[in-house]
Amino acid sequence: MELRLTPTTMPVIVRPSLAPKTASSQIGGAAENGFSGALKSALNSVNQLQNNAARLQQEVQMENPKVSLEETMVAIQKAQIGFQATLHVRNRMVQAYTDIMNMQV
């Protein structure tokens, strides 16, 4: 089974072409459009996924009939996958930093 992520499956926050223009991104200039801006928006997206999963978990525990267990489990898995991806990116960044620091000048 081959799974490919296309630009349409990425959250809108991560896709710069569809991200809403805010005053901070227009004033900040290149700082918000670069790597740091993409990283911040990705972290915010993962945070929103985790908050949504926690909210749905609480609703299921309170036995809210409007929230299904299946929806909650899918939200939890999305949050877990997002967190694992964020963790891998962080580990790669730390490894790149240590490689650069260990280079001979």
ABEGO torsion letter per residue (X at the ends): XBBBBBAAABBAAABAAABBBBAAAAAAEAAAABAAAAAAAAAAAAAAAAAAAAAAAAAAAAGBAABBAAAAAAAAAAAAAAAAAAAAAAAAAAAAAAAAAABBX
